[in-house]
């Protein structure tokens, strides 16, 4: 059975960012002990979920969080030697293996360990080249920390690096955002992800009453699209840009609604039309109480998700008779409003539709 993408969640962080609503936390002096126990629990879950090595044939692997680079060098070795050891997992030599890292917790030694473990794609969380904005966001690093980490990654031989950038930060000007984009381009990363700051429930920003300027954010997003395209990057997904051939295969599997196995705290899996969600309680997870929720998607829900996820990709989605039968009215209205366009049997967002993608997607819920 080909599960597809493997996702492994590492929930530990140096500190919680003010905008973050992911399941992650700072466990202080107990982080190392919790991490050791957590890795053992990951191995147990993996063996339980996929008891046969015949099922362990990932198309991509993504280690995310949280901050995976919070793990020690020894713990990183354990992770790859037990969970992703070629003897127990059918790894293709050309498999894309991504590891998320933050500048404050990545070291030359950890990078060497990742490289020898088979990691060939690194995703570095930057968000901004301005230290004032980094402090406002609650990031635990500075611009110089990031530049050092990026240089170390190149020195360790990583030739496929993603950089995360954020726009729409209160106080951030059009010029600030332009300078961040220009600074990123000078480093020549293979991939850039740009995200608009959104104020989510349960975050510090929500508690503090932080608000954003939607109009200015829209202008910043349009600038990013135009600037990155001119700089040689392919805008292949709403928030993602890459050098040709450097698109993130792991995330493309999500957007094409492929199957994936999620391991770890709060991780989500999607296998054979069933969505499975793990517990968000660390103590329960460590005790083996996964508290897994199962949701079997009916045909209508699957069709809706296929359409919404597929439209996130700038290549669009192939229209089927089933899509047209169910959504022809919505599609025609969106085409008439200049938000969708159809080229033969391919449906995609227009340039304007990309700017108002969430409004488009709501039509198919």
C-alpha positions in Angstrom: 0.0 0.0 0.0 1.4 3.4 -1.0 0.5 5.8 1.8 2.1 8.8 0.1 3.7 11.6 2.1 4.9 11.1 5.7 4.7 14.0 8.1 6.3 13.9 11.5 5.4 16.6 14.1 8.0 17.8 16.6 6.1 20.1 19.1 9.0 21.7 20.9 9.9 25.4 20.6 12.3 27.9 22.3 9.3 30.1 22.8 5.7 30.5 21.5 5.4 33.1 18.7 2.7 35.6 19.2 0.8 34.6 16.0 1.2 30.8 16.3 -1.8 28.6 16.7 0.0 25.3 16.0 0.4 22.7 18.7 3.8 23.6 20.1 5.2 24.7 23.4 8.3 25.6 25.5 8.8 23.0 28.2 11.7 24.8 29.8 14.3 22.7 31.5 12.3 19.6 30.9 12.4 19.9 27.1 15.3 17.4 26.6 13.6 14.8 28.8 10.2 15.3 27.1 11.9 15.1 23.7 13.5 11.8 24.5 10.2 10.3 25.6 8.4 11.9 22.7 10.8 10.3 20.2 10.2 6.9 21.8 6.4 7.5 21.5 6.8 8.4 17.8 8.5 5.1 17.2 5.8 3.2 19.0 3.1 5.0 17.0 4.9 4.3 13.7 5.2 0.6 14.5 1.5 0.5 15.5 0.2 2.4 12.5 2.4 0.7 9.9 3.4 -2.8 11.3 4.6 -4.1 8.0 7.6 -2.7 6.2 5.8 -3.3 2.9 3.5 -0.3 3.9 6.5 2.0 4.7 7.1 3.4 1.2 6.8 7.2 1.5 6.7 9.5 -1.6 8.0 12.4 0.5 9.0 13.0 4.2 8.5 16.2 6.1 9.7 16.9 9.6 7.8 19.9 10.9 6.6 21.6 14.1 7.0 23.3 16.4 10.7 23.6 15.8 12.4 20.3 14.9 15.8 21.9 15.1 15.2 22.2 18.9 16.2 18.5 19.0 19.8 17.8 20.0 22.2 16.2 17.5 21.8 12.9 19.4 18.0 13.1 19.2 18.1 13.9 15.5 20.2 10.8 14.9 17.8 8.7 16.9 14.9 10.1 14.9 16.4 9.1 11.6 18.0 5.9 12.7 14.9 4.4 14.2 12.0 6.1 12.4 13.4 6.6 8.9 16.1 3.9 8.8 16.4 2.5 5.2 16.3 -1.0 6.8 12.7 -0.4 8.0 11.5 2.2 5.5 11.5 1.8 1.7 13.3 5.1 0.9 13.8 6.1 -2.7 17.4 7.6 -3.1 15.8 10.7 -4.7 13.1 11.1 -2.1 12.5 14.7 -0.9 13.1 14.8 2.8 12.4 18.2 4.4 13.4 19.4 7.8 12.1 22.6 9.4 14.6 24.7 11.3 14.7 28.0 13.1 17.9 30.1 13.1 18.3 30.2 16.9 18.5 26.4 17.3 20.4 25.2 14.2 24.1 24.5 14.5 26.8 23.3 12.1 26.9 19.9 13.9 23.1 19.4 13.5 23.3 20.4 9.8 26.0 17.8 9.2 23.9 15.2 11.0 20.8 16.1 8.9 22.8 15.9 5.7 24.3 12.5 6.5 20.8 11.3 7.5 19.4 12.0 4.0 17.7 15.3 4.5 18.0 17.2 1.2 15.6 20.1 1.7 15.8 22.6 4.6 13.0 25.1 5.5 14.3 28.0 7.5 11.8 30.2 9.4 12.8 33.8 9.0 9.6 35.9 8.7 11.3 39.3 8.5 14.7 40.9 8.0 13.8 43.6 10.5 14.7 42.8 14.1 12.0 45.1 15.4 9.3 43.1 13.6 11.0 39.8 14.7 10.6 40.9 18.4 7.0 42.0 17.8 6.2 38.6 16.3 7.8 36.9 19.3 10.6 35.2 17.2 13.6 34.0 19.2 16.2 35.0 16.6 17.6 38.1 14.9 18.3 38.9 11.3 22.0 38.1 11.8 21.1 34.7 13.4 19.2 33.9 10.2 22.1 35.0 7.9 24.5 32.9 9.9 22.2 29.8 9.8 21.7 30.2 6.1 25.4 30.4 5.5 26.0 27.3 7.6 23.3 25.4 5.7 25.0 26.3 2.4 28.4 25.3 3.8 26.9 22.0 4.9 25.9 21.3 1.3 22.2 22.0 1.3 21.2 23.0 -2.2 17.5 23.2 -1.7 16.5 25.7 1.0 13.1 27.4 1.6 12.8 30.7 3.4 9.6 31.8 5.1 8.6 35.5 4.9 5.6 37.2 6.5 3.8 40.4 5.4 0.9 42.4 6.8 2.6 42.9 10.1 1.2 45.9 12.0 3.6 48.8 11.4 5.2 47.2 8.4 5.3 49.5 5.4 5.3 48.8 1.7 9.0 49.7 1.7 9.8 47.4 4.6 8.2 44.5 2.8 10.0 45.4 -0.5 13.3 45.4 1.3 12.6 42.0 2.9 11.9 40.5 -0.5 15.1 42.1 -2.0 17.2 40.8 0.9 15.8 37.3 0.4 16.5 37.3 -3.3 20.1 38.3 -2.7 20.6 35.0 -0.8 19.3 33.0 -3.9 17.2 30.4 -2.0 15.6 27.8 -4.1 12.1 28.3 -2.6 10.3 31.2 -0.8 7.0 31.0 1.1 5.2 34.2 1.8 2.4 34.3 4.3 0.0 37.1 5.4 -0.2 37.6 9.1 -3.6 36.4 10.3 -4.8 36.8 13.8 -6.0 33.3 15.0 -8.0 32.3 18.0 -5.9 31.3 21.0 -2.9 33.3 20.0 -1.2 36.1 22.0 -2.0 38.5 19.2 -5.7 37.6 19.5 -5.5 38.1 23.3 -3.8 41.5 22.8 -6.3 42.7 20.3 -3.8 43.1 17.5 -5.5 44.0 14.1 -4.1 44.0 10.6 -4.7 46.2 7.5 -6.3 44.0 4.9 -6.0 46.5 2.1 -2.3 47.1 2.7 -1.7 43.3 3.0 -3.3 42.8 -0.4 -1.0 45.4 -2.0 2.0 43.7 -0.3 0.9 40.3 -1.6 0.6 41.6 -5.2 4.1 43.2 -4.9 5.5 39.8 -3.8 3.9 38.0 -6.8 5.2 40.6 -9.3 8.7 40.9 -7.7 9.4 37.2 -7.3 8.2 36.3 -10.8 10.5 39.0 -12.2 13.3 37.5 -10.1 12.9 34.1 -11.8 10.7 32.3 -9.3 7.7 30.3 -10.4 4.4 31.1 -8.5 3.1 27.6 -8.3 0.8 27.8 -5.3 -1.0 30.7 -3.6 1.8 31.3 -1.0 4.7 29.5 -2.6 7.4 30.4 -5.1 10.3 28.3 -6.4 13.1 28.1 -8.9 11.9 25.9 -11.8 11.9 22.3 -10.7 12.3 23.2 -7.0 8.6 23.0 -6.0 7.9 21.3 -2.7 6.7 17.8 -3.6 5.4 17.1 -0.1 3.0 20.1 -0.1 1.9 19.5 -3.7 0.7 16.1 -2.5 -1.5 17.9 0.0 -2.9 20.3 -2.6 -3.6 17.4 -5.0 -5.5 15.7 -2.1 -3.1 12.8 -2.1 -2.8 10.4 0.8 -0.5 11.1 3.7 0.4 9.7 7.1 0.8 12.1 10.0 2.8 11.0 13.1 3.1 12.8 16.4 1.1 15.2 18.5 -1.9 16.7 16.7 -0.7 15.2 13.4 -3.4 14.5 10.8 -3.5 11.6 8.3 -5.6 11.1 5.2 -5.8 7.5 4.0 -8.5 5.8 1.9 -10.9 8.7 2.3 -10.6 8.8 6.1 -9.1 11.7 8.0 -7.4 10.8 11.3 -6.4 13.3 13.9 -4.1 12.6 16.8 -4.5 14.0 20.3 -3.2 17.5 21.2 -2.4 16.5 24.8 1.3 15.7 25.2 1.0 13.5 28.3 -1.7 11.4 26.7 0.4 11.0 23.6 3.5 9.9 25.7 1.3 7.4 27.4 0.2 5.9 24.1 -3.4 7.4 24.4 -3.6 8.8 20.9 -7.3 9.7 21.2 -7.5 9.4 17.4 -10.6 11.0 15.8 -11.8 9.4 12.6 -13.8 11.3 10.0 -14.9 9.4 6.9 -15.4 11.9 4.1 -18.5 11.4 1.9 -18.3 11.9 -1.9 -19.6 15.4 -1.7 -17.0 16.5 0.9 -14.2 14.8 -1.2 -15.3 16.6 -4.3 -15.4 20.0 -2.5 -11.9 19.5 -1.0 -10.4 18.3 -4.3 -11.7 21.5 -6.0 -10.6 23.9 -3.2 -7.1 22.3 -2.8 -6.5 22.0 -6.5 -7.4 25.6 -7.1 -4.6 26.6 -4.7 -2.1 25.5 -7.4 -1.6 28.0 -10.2 -1.8 25.1 -12.7 -5.4 24.7 -11.7 -7.5 21.6 -11.7 -9.0 19.4 -14.4 -12.7 19.7 -14.7 -14.8 16.6 -14.4 -18.4 15.9 -15.2 -19.0 15.5 -11.5 -17.5 18.9 -10.7 -19.6 20.5 -13.4 -22.8 18.8 -12.4 -22.4 19.9 -8.8 -20.8 23.4 -9.1 -21.5 24.7 -12.6 -23.6 27.6 -11.2 -20.8 28.7 -8.8 -18.1 28.3 -11.4 -20.0 30.4 -14.0 -20.7 33.2 -11.4 -17.0 33.3 -10.4 -15.9 33.3 -14.1 -18.3 36.2 -14.8 -16.8 38.1 -11.8 -13.3 37.6 -13.2 -12.1 35.3 -10.3 -11.9 32.0 -12.3 -10.9 31.3 -15.8 -11.2 28.1 -17.9 -8.7 27.0 -20.5 -10.2 24.0 -22.3 -11.0 21.7 -19.4 -8.6 23.3 -16.8 -10.1 25.6 -14.2 -7.8 28.0 -12.4 -7.8 31.2 -10.4 -7.3 34.5 -12.3 -4.7 37.0 -11.1 -7.6 38.7 -9.3 -8.9 35.4 -8.0 -5.6 34.7 -6.3 -6.0 37.9 -4.4 -9.5 36.9 -3.2 -8.9 33.1 -3.0 -10.7 32.6 0.3 -13.8 34.2 -1.1 -13.7 31.8 -4.1 -13.2 28.8 -1.9 -16.2 29.6 0.3 -18.4 29.1 -2.8 -17.5 25.4 -2.8 -18.0 24.7 0.9 
